[in-house]
Amino acid sequence: MKKWQCVVCGWIYDEAEGAPDEGIPAGTRWEDVPDDFICPDCGVGKEDFEMVEI
């Protein structure tokens, strides 16, 4: 499982945890997250996320 970080605000999407508050269940791979996903903290699009090693 990978983690993706918003380059604008630093919010992190963890594939293992998903984003239940956004309707994305745990274990959802980033490529399976809907293209219209927006950062829950700052509202930028999926294209403004980068994979990170944590």
C-alpha angles and dihedrals in degrees: 000000000000136000126226124200129206106239091209104052106005098244109156128219110205113197090208092056100032117195106280093176088058093046096257113128125223114275095034110143117228092244088057093052108105115266090235092060113132129197107265091217104044107008101237120143132261091264089069093066126095129195111253135193111226 
